[in-house]
Amino acid sequence: MKTLSCRDVGVDCDFVAQGQTEQEVMEKAAQHARQDHGFADIPPELQAKVKAAIHDKETTAA
Ligand SMILES: [Zn+2]
């Protein structure tokens, strides 16, 4: 499981994207950015920042 929170990229927002792959997380984050932050598109520089902020999450829940 991979996660990315808006806070990790410096946005004051509690949204956390989760997915099995980096790609899935990126898609969820992009969709959230469009809907809630008014981004038409994620600029390449922010995409790089977002990718760097994605981390693996231990799945502790049964
Ligand atoms: Zn957000």
PDB file of the backbone (N, CA, C, O) and the ligand in Angstrom, with CONECT records:
HET     ZN  A 101       1
ATOM      1  N   MET A   1       0.844  -1.197   0.000  1.00  0.00           N
ATOM      2  CA  MET A   1       0.000   0.000   0.000  1.00  0.00           C
ATOM      3  C   MET A   1       0.875   1.240   0.000  1.00  0.00           C
ATOM      4  O   MET A   1       1.827   1.351   0.772  1.00  0.00           O
ATOM      5  N   LYS A   2       0.534   2.166  -0.877  1.00  0.00           N
ATOM      6  CA  LYS A   2       1.287   3.415  -0.927  1.00  0.00           C
ATOM      7  C   LYS A   2       0.361   4.565  -0.555  1.00  0.00           C
ATOM      8  O   LYS A   2      -0.824   4.548  -0.891  1.00  0.00           O
ATOM      9  N   THR A   3       0.887   5.537   0.120  1.00  0.00           N
ATOM     10  CA  THR A   3       0.065   6.670   0.539  1.00  0.00           C
ATOM     11  C   THR A   3       0.748   7.986   0.217  1.00  0.00           C
ATOM     12  O   THR A   3       1.969   8.083   0.093  1.00  0.00           O
ATOM     13  N   LEU A   4      -0.099   8.986   0.088  1.00  0.00           N
ATOM     14  CA  LEU A   4       0.392  10.340  -0.122  1.00  0.00           C
ATOM     15  C   LEU A   4      -0.605  11.286   0.526  1.00  0.00           C
ATOM     16  O   LEU A   4      -1.802  11.228   0.243  1.00  0.00           O
ATOM     17  N   SER A   5      -0.113  12.148   1.389  1.00  0.00           N
ATOM     18  CA  SER A   5      -1.010  13.130   1.982  1.00  0.00           C
ATOM     19  C   SER A   5      -0.688  14.506   1.424  1.00  0.00           C
ATOM     20  O   SER A   5       0.452  14.806   1.069  1.00  0.00           O
ATOM     21  N   CYS A   6      -1.730  15.339   1.357  1.00  0.00           N
ATOM     22  CA  CYS A   6      -1.539  16.707   0.870  1.00  0.00           C
ATOM     23  C   CYS A   6      -0.487  17.417   1.716  1.00  0.00           C
ATOM     24  O   CYS A   6       0.298  18.210   1.195  1.00  0.00           O
ATOM     25  N   ARG A   7      -0.467  17.139   3.005  1.00  0.00           N
ATOM     26  CA  ARG A   7       0.490  17.799   3.882  1.00  0.00           C
ATOM     27  C   ARG A   7       1.935  17.500   3.487  1.00  0.00           C
ATOM     28  O   ARG A   7       2.830  18.320   3.689  1.00  0.00           O
ATOM     29  N   ASP A   8       2.145  16.316   2.923  1.00  0.00           N
ATOM     30  CA  ASP A   8       3.501  15.940   2.505  1.00  0.00           C
ATOM     31  C   ASP A   8       4.034  16.836   1.390  1.00  0.00           C
ATOM     32  O   ASP A   8       5.245  16.979   1.219  1.00  0.00           O
ATOM     33  N   VAL A   9       3.120  17.432   0.641  1.00  0.00           N
ATOM     34  CA  VAL A   9       3.561  18.332  -0.414  1.00  0.00           C
ATOM     35  C   VAL A   9       3.314  19.788  -0.037  1.00  0.00           C
ATOM     36  O   VAL A   9       3.345  20.680  -0.884  1.00  0.00           O
ATOM     37  N   GLY A  10       3.068  20.009   1.255  1.00  0.00           N
ATOM     38  CA  GLY A  10       3.004  21.383   1.747  1.00  0.00           C
ATOM     39  C   GLY A  10       1.642  22.041   1.646  1.00  0.00           C
ATOM     40  O   GLY A  10       1.533  23.263   1.749  1.00  0.00           O
ATOM     41  N   VAL A  11       0.587  21.232   1.441  1.00  0.00           N
ATOM     42  CA  VAL A  11      -0.759  21.791   1.371  1.00  0.00           C
ATOM     43  C   VAL A  11      -1.466  21.547   2.701  1.00  0.00           C
ATOM     44  O   VAL A  11      -1.408  20.447   3.250  1.00  0.00           O
ATOM     45  N   ASP A  12      -2.128  22.573   3.212  1.00  0.00           N
ATOM     46  CA  ASP A  12      -2.826  22.448   4.485  1.00  0.00           C
ATOM     47  C   ASP A  12      -4.176  21.784   4.256  1.00  0.00           C
ATOM     48  O   ASP A  12      -5.202  22.456   4.151  1.00  0.00           O
ATOM     49  N   CYS A  13      -4.164  20.473   4.180  1.00  0.00           N
ATOM     50  CA  CYS A  13      -5.344  19.692   3.801  1.00  0.00           C
ATOM     51  C   CYS A  13      -5.156  18.286   4.363  1.00  0.00           C
ATOM     52  O   CYS A  13      -4.044  17.760   4.372  1.00  0.00           O
ATOM     53  N   ASP A  14      -6.235  17.688   4.826  1.00  0.00           N
ATOM     54  CA  ASP A  14      -6.136  16.376   5.477  1.00  0.00           C
ATOM     55  C   ASP A  14      -6.301  15.200   4.523  1.00  0.00           C
ATOM     56  O   ASP A  14      -6.327  14.048   4.955  1.00  0.00           O
ATOM     57  N   PHE A  15      -6.413  15.484   3.229  1.00  0.00           N
ATOM     58  CA  PHE A  15      -6.617  14.412   2.263  1.00  0.00           C
ATOM     59  C   PHE A  15      -5.407  13.467   2.214  1.00  0.00           C
ATOM     60  O   PHE A  15      -4.256  13.903   2.209  1.00  0.00           O
ATOM     61  N   VAL A  16      -5.698  12.182   2.178  1.00  0.00           N
ATOM     62  CA  VAL A  16      -4.652  11.181   2.001  1.00  0.00           C
ATOM     63  C   VAL A  16      -5.065  10.252   0.867  1.00  0.00           C
ATOM     64  O   VAL A  16      -6.133   9.642   0.918  1.00  0.00           O
ATOM     65  N   ALA A  17      -4.237  10.145  -0.137  1.00  0.00           N
ATOM     66  CA  ALA A  17      -4.490   9.218  -1.240  1.00  0.00           C
ATOM     67  C   ALA A  17      -3.807   7.901  -0.928  1.00  0.00           C
ATOM     68  O   ALA A  17      -2.683   7.879  -0.425  1.00  0.00           O
ATOM     69  N   GLN A  18      -4.490   6.795  -1.230  1.00  0.00           N
ATOM     70  CA  GLN A  18      -3.911   5.480  -1.009  1.00  0.00           C
ATOM     71  C   GLN A  18      -4.107   4.629  -2.252  1.00  0.00           C
ATOM     72  O   GLN A  18      -5.104   4.767  -2.960  1.00  0.00           O
ATOM     73  N   GLY A  19      -3.160   3.760  -2.508  1.00  0.00           N
ATOM     74  CA  GLY A  19      -3.291   2.875  -3.657  1.00  0.00           C
ATOM     75  C   GLY A  19      -2.265   1.765  -3.597  1.00  0.00           C
ATOM     76  O   GLY A  19      -1.338   1.789  -2.787  1.00  0.00           O
ATOM     77  N   GLN A  20      -2.451   0.793  -4.469  1.00  0.00           N
ATOM     78  CA  GLN A  20      -1.522  -0.337  -4.524  1.00  0.00           C
ATOM     79  C   GLN A  20      -0.239   0.044  -5.241  1.00  0.00           C
ATOM     80  O   GLN A  20       0.826  -0.517  -4.986  1.00  0.00           O
ATOM     81  N   THR A  21      -0.363   1.007  -6.143  1.00  0.00           N
ATOM     82  CA  THR A  21       0.799   1.405  -6.930  1.00  0.00           C
ATOM     83  C   THR A  21       0.958   2.921  -6.898  1.00  0.00           C
ATOM     84  O   THR A  21       0.025   3.661  -6.587  1.00  0.00           O
ATOM     85  N   GLU A  22       2.165   3.355  -7.227  1.00  0.00           N
ATOM     86  CA  GLU A  22       2.448   4.782  -7.306  1.00  0.00           C
ATOM     87  C   GLU A  22       1.491   5.455  -8.296  1.00  0.00           C
ATOM     88  O   GLU A  22       1.000   6.559  -8.062  1.00  0.00           O
ATOM     89  N   GLN A  23       1.246   4.763  -9.395  1.00  0.00           N
ATOM     90  CA  GLN A  23       0.354   5.278 -10.436  1.00  0.00           C
ATOM     91  C   GLN A  23      -1.046   5.527  -9.898  1.00  0.00           C
ATOM     92  O   GLN A  23      -1.663   6.552 -10.186  1.00  0.00           O
ATOM     93  N   GLU A  24      -1.533   4.582  -9.120  1.00  0.00           N
ATOM     94  CA  GLU A  24      -2.879   4.693  -8.570  1.00  0.00           C
ATOM     95  C   GLU A  24      -2.965   5.877  -7.610  1.00  0.00           C
ATOM     96  O   GLU A  24      -3.938   6.631  -7.611  1.00  0.00           O
ATOM     97  N   VAL A  25      -1.935   6.019  -6.802  1.00  0.00           N
ATOM     98  CA  VAL A  25      -1.897   7.136  -5.848  1.00  0.00           C
ATOM     99  C   VAL A  25      -1.853   8.466  -6.596  1.00  0.00           C
ATOM    100  O   VAL A  25      -2.535   9.424  -6.232  1.00  0.00           O
ATOM    101  N   MET A  26      -1.037   8.504  -7.647  1.00  0.00           N
ATOM    102  CA  MET A  26      -0.925   9.724  -8.439  1.00  0.00           C
ATOM    103  C   MET A  26      -2.265  10.106  -9.060  1.00  0.00           C
ATOM    104  O   MET A  26      -2.626  11.282  -9.099  1.00  0.00           O
ATOM    105  N   GLU A  27      -2.995   9.113  -9.543  1.00  0.00           N
ATOM    106  CA  GLU A  27      -4.286   9.386 -10.168  1.00  0.00           C
ATOM    107  C   GLU A  27      -5.286   9.923  -9.153  1.00  0.00           C
ATOM    108  O   GLU A  27      -6.030  10.863  -9.437  1.00  0.00           O
ATOM    109  N   LYS A  28      -5.298   9.323  -7.974  1.00  0.00           N
ATOM    110  CA  LYS A  28      -6.215   9.787  -6.931  1.00  0.00           C
ATOM    111  C   LYS A  28      -5.853  11.193  -6.477  1.00  0.00           C
ATOM    112  O   LYS A  28      -6.718  12.040  -6.255  1.00  0.00           O
ATOM    113  N   ALA A  29      -4.555  11.416  -6.346  1.00  0.00           N
ATOM    114  CA  ALA A  29      -4.101  12.738  -5.916  1.00  0.00           C
ATOM    115  C   ALA A  29      -4.440  13.795  -6.964  1.00  0.00           C
ATOM    116  O   ALA A  29      -4.831  14.913  -6.628  1.00  0.00           O
ATOM    117  N   ALA A  30      -4.287  13.428  -8.241  1.00  0.00           N
ATOM    118  CA  ALA A  30      -4.585  14.368  -9.318  1.00  0.00           C
ATOM    119  C   ALA A  30      -6.076  14.698  -9.339  1.00  0.00           C
ATOM    120  O   ALA A  30      -6.470  15.846  -9.542  1.00  0.00           O
ATOM    121  N   GLN A  31      -6.875  13.692  -9.131  1.00  0.00           N
ATOM    122  CA  GLN A  31      -8.324  13.888  -9.119  1.00  0.00           C
ATOM    123  C   GLN A  31      -8.728  14.788  -7.950  1.00  0.00           C
ATOM    124  O   GLN A  31      -9.557  15.686  -8.100  1.00  0.00           O
ATOM    125  N   HIS A  32      -8.137  14.536  -6.801  1.00  0.00           N
ATOM    126  CA  HIS A  32      -8.410  15.352  -5.620  1.00  0.00           C
ATOM    127  C   HIS A  32      -7.954  16.796  -5.845  1.00  0.00           C
ATOM    128  O   HIS A  32      -8.648  17.742  -5.471  1.00  0.00           O
ATOM    129  N   ALA A  33      -6.797  16.948  -6.450  1.00  0.00           N
ATOM    130  CA  ALA A  33      -6.265  18.285  -6.699  1.00  0.00           C
ATOM    131  C   ALA A  33      -7.192  19.080  -7.615  1.00  0.00           C
ATOM    132  O   ALA A  33      -7.376  20.285  -7.447  1.00  0.00           O
ATOM    133  N   ARG A  34      -7.772  18.371  -8.593  1.00  0.00           N
ATOM    134  CA  ARG A  34      -8.709  19.041  -9.511  1.00  0.00           C
ATOM    135  C   ARG A  34      -9.987  19.431  -8.782  1.00  0.00           C
ATOM    136  O   ARG A  34     -10.467  20.558  -8.906  1.00  0.00           O
ATOM    137  N   GLN A  35     -10.530  18.489  -8.020  1.00  0.00           N
ATOM    138  CA  GLN A  35     -11.827  18.706  -7.394  1.00  0.00           C
ATOM    139  C   GLN A  35     -11.754  19.687  -6.226  1.00  0.00           C
ATOM    140  O   GLN A  35     -12.606  20.564  -6.084  1.00  0.00           O
ATOM    141  N   ASP A  36     -10.742  19.530  -5.404  1.00  0.00           N
ATOM    142  CA  ASP A  36     -10.723  20.289  -4.149  1.00  0.00           C
ATOM    143  C   ASP A  36      -9.747  21.453  -4.131  1.00  0.00           C
ATOM    144  O   ASP A  36      -9.865  22.347  -3.294  1.00  0.00           O
ATOM    145  N   HIS A  37      -8.799  21.451  -5.034  1.00  0.00           N
ATOM    146  CA  HIS A  37      -7.824  22.544  -5.026  1.00  0.00           C
ATOM    147  C   HIS A  37      -7.854  23.350  -6.315  1.00  0.00           C
ATOM    148  O   HIS A  37      -7.100  24.311  -6.467  1.00  0.00           O
ATOM    149  N   GLY A  38      -8.721  22.965  -7.241  1.00  0.00           N
ATOM    150  CA  GLY A  38      -8.906  23.761  -8.450  1.00  0.00           C
ATOM    151  C   GLY A  38      -7.776  23.672  -9.460  1.00  0.00           C
ATOM    152  O   GLY A  38      -7.653  24.533 -10.331  1.00  0.00           O
ATOM    153  N   PHE A  39      -6.944  22.633  -9.355  1.00  0.00           N
ATOM    154  CA  PHE A  39      -5.888  22.439 -10.344  1.00  0.00           C
ATOM    155  C   PHE A  39      -6.498  21.892 -11.637  1.00  0.00           C
ATOM    156  O   PHE A  39      -7.227  20.901 -11.606  1.00  0.00           O
ATOM    157  N   ALA A  40      -6.209  22.523 -12.758  1.00  0.00           N
ATOM    158  CA  ALA A  40      -6.641  21.967 -14.031  1.00  0.00           C
ATOM    159  C   ALA A  40      -5.755  20.767 -14.344  1.00  0.00           C
ATOM    160  O   ALA A  40      -6.224  19.730 -14.814  1.00  0.00           O
ATOM    161  N   ASP A  41      -4.496  20.930 -14.077  1.00  0.00           N
ATOM    162  CA  ASP A  41      -3.515  19.872 -14.287  1.00  0.00           C
ATOM    163  C   ASP A  41      -2.415  20.038 -13.259  1.00  0.00           C
ATOM    164  O   ASP A  41      -2.174  21.134 -12.755  1.00  0.00           O
ATOM    165  N   ILE A  42      -1.753  18.937 -12.958  1.00  0.00           N
ATOM    166  CA  ILE A  42      -0.638  19.020 -12.028  1.00  0.00           C
ATOM    167  C   ILE A  42       0.609  19.392 -12.840  1.00  0.00           C
ATOM    168  O   ILE A  42       0.998  18.653 -13.743  1.00  0.00           O
ATOM    169  N   PRO A  43       1.226  20.512 -12.531  1.00  0.00           N
ATOM    170  CA  PRO A  43       2.445  20.867 -13.261  1.00  0.00           C
ATOM    171  C   PRO A  43       3.555  19.857 -13.019  1.00  0.00           C
ATOM    172  O   PRO A  43       3.622  19.278 -11.935  1.00  0.00           O
ATOM    173  N   PRO A  44       4.427  19.628 -13.993  1.00  0.00           N
ATOM    174  CA  PRO A  44       5.491  18.620 -13.885  1.00  0.00           C
ATOM    175  C   PRO A  44       6.328  18.773 -12.627  1.00  0.00           C
ATOM    176  O   PRO A  44       6.726  17.777 -12.023  1.00  0.00           O
ATOM    177  N   GLU A  45       6.597  19.999 -12.229  1.00  0.00           N
ATOM    178  CA  GLU A  45       7.431  20.201 -11.038  1.00  0.00           C
ATOM    179  C   GLU A  45       6.706  19.719  -9.783  1.00  0.00           C
ATOM    180  O   GLU A  45       7.326  19.196  -8.858  1.00  0.00           O
ATOM    181  N   LEU A  46       5.378  19.903  -9.765  1.00  0.00           N
ATOM    182  CA  LEU A  46       4.616  19.436  -8.609  1.00  0.00           C
ATOM    183  C   LEU A  46       4.467  17.917  -8.667  1.00  0.00           C
ATOM    184  O   LEU A  46       4.463  17.249  -7.633  1.00  0.00           O
ATOM    185  N   GLN A  47       4.345  17.375  -9.877  1.00  0.00           N
ATOM    186  CA  GLN A  47       4.274  15.919 -10.019  1.00  0.00           C
ATOM    187  C   GLN A  47       5.511  15.253  -9.434  1.00  0.00           C
ATOM    188  O   GLN A  47       5.422  14.220  -8.771  1.00  0.00           O
ATOM    189  N   ALA A  48       6.655  15.856  -9.688  1.00  0.00           N
ATOM    190  CA  ALA A  48       7.902  15.312  -9.161  1.00  0.00           C
ATOM    191  C   ALA A  48       7.896  15.367  -7.639  1.00  0.00           C
ATOM    192  O   ALA A  48       8.344  14.440  -6.964  1.00  0.00           O
ATOM    193  N   LYS A  49       7.375  16.478  -7.114  1.00  0.00           N
ATOM    194  CA  LYS A  49       7.308  16.663  -5.669  1.00  0.00           C
ATOM    195  C   LYS A  49       6.364  15.629  -5.043  1.00  0.00           C
ATOM    196  O   LYS A  49       6.643  15.043  -3.997  1.00  0.00           O
ATOM    197  N   VAL A  50       5.231  15.434  -5.738  1.00  0.00           N
ATOM    198  CA  VAL A  50       4.229  14.481  -5.269  1.00  0.00           C
ATOM    199  C   VAL A  50       4.799  13.066  -5.267  1.00  0.00           C
ATOM    200  O   VAL A  50       4.644  12.323  -4.298  1.00  0.00           O
ATOM    201  N   LYS A  51       5.457  12.706  -6.363  1.00  0.00           N
ATOM    202  CA  LYS A  51       6.052  11.370  -6.467  1.00  0.00           C
ATOM    203  C   LYS A  51       7.056  11.124  -5.357  1.00  0.00           C
ATOM    204  O   LYS A  51       7.107  10.042  -4.774  1.00  0.00           O
ATOM    205  N   ALA A  52       7.858  12.148  -5.073  1.00  0.00           N
ATOM    206  CA  ALA A  52       8.875  12.027  -4.037  1.00  0.00           C
ATOM    207  C   ALA A  52       8.248  11.866  -2.650  1.00  0.00           C
ATOM    208  O   ALA A  52       8.861  11.320  -1.733  1.00  0.00           O
ATOM    209  N   ALA A  53       7.010  12.357  -2.521  1.00  0.00           N
ATOM    210  CA  ALA A  53       6.353  12.339  -1.210  1.00  0.00           C
ATOM    211  C   ALA A  53       5.560  11.056  -0.971  1.00  0.00           C
ATOM    212  O   ALA A  53       5.099  10.808   0.144  1.00  0.00           O
ATOM    213  N   ILE A  54       5.400  10.246  -2.007  1.00  0.00           N
ATOM    214  CA  ILE A  54       4.676   8.977  -1.842  1.00  0.00           C
ATOM    215  C   ILE A  54       5.518   8.014  -1.014  1.00  0.00           C
ATOM    216  O   ILE A  54       6.702   7.815  -1.289  1.00  0.00           O
ATOM    217  N   HIS A  55       4.904   7.426  -0.008  1.00  0.00           N
ATOM    218  CA  HIS A  55       5.650   6.411   0.716  1.00  0.00           C
ATOM    219  C   HIS A  55       4.843   5.155   0.973  1.00  0.00           C
ATOM    220  O   HIS A  55       3.614   5.143   0.907  1.00  0.00           O
ATOM    221  N   ASP A  56       5.576   4.109   1.265  1.00  0.00           N
ATOM    222  CA  ASP A  56       4.932   2.832   1.541  1.00  0.00           C
ATOM    223  C   ASP A  56       4.352   2.842   2.934  1.00  0.00           C
ATOM    224  O   ASP A  56       4.925   3.393   3.874  1.00  0.00           O
ATOM    225  N   LYS A  57       3.206   2.219   3.034  1.00  0.00           N
ATOM    226  CA  LYS A  57       2.549   2.127   4.332  1.00  0.00           C
ATOM    227  C   LYS A  57       2.454   0.663   4.717  1.00  0.00           C
ATOM    228  O   LYS A  57       2.035  -0.187   3.932  1.00  0.00           O
ATOM    229  N   GLU A  58       2.860   0.397   5.958  1.00  0.00           N
ATOM    230  CA  GLU A  58       2.737  -0.973   6.445  1.00  0.00           C
ATOM    231  C   GLU A  58       1.255  -1.284   6.652  1.00  0.00           C
ATOM    232  O   GLU A  58       0.526  -0.503   7.264  1.00  0.00           O
ATOM    233  N   THR A  59       0.829  -2.411   6.143  1.00  0.00           N
ATOM    234  CA  THR A  59      -0.542  -2.795   6.377  1.00  0.00           C
ATOM    235  C   THR A  59      -0.602  -3.653   7.627  1.00  0.00           C
ATOM    236  O   THR A  59      -0.299  -4.846   7.612  1.00  0.00           O
ATOM    237  N   THR A  60      -1.007  -2.997   8.717  1.00  0.00           N
ATOM    238  CA  THR A  60      -1.042  -3.686  10.010  1.00  0.00           C
ATOM    239  C   THR A  60      -2.434  -4.254  10.294  1.00  0.00           C
ATOM    240  O   THR A  60      -2.587  -5.180  11.091  1.00  0.00           O
ATOM    241  N   ALA A  61      -3.446  -3.685   9.632  1.00  0.00           N
ATOM    242  CA  ALA A  61      -4.802  -4.158   9.873  1.00  0.00           C
ATOM    243  C   ALA A  61      -4.981  -5.554   9.302  1.00  0.00           C
ATOM    244  O   ALA A  61      -4.445  -5.876   8.242  1.00  0.00           O
ATOM    245  N   ALA A  62      -5.727  -6.366  10.001  1.00  0.00           N
ATOM    246  CA  ALA A  62      -5.944  -7.739   9.576  1.00  0.00           C
ATOM    247  C   ALA A  62      -6.891  -7.820   8.393  1.00  0.00           C
ATOM    248  O   ALA A  62      -7.182  -8.914   7.908  1.00  0.00           O
TER     249      ALA A  62
HETATM  250 ZN    ZN A 101      -5.817  18.353  -0.556  1.00  0.00          ZN2+
END
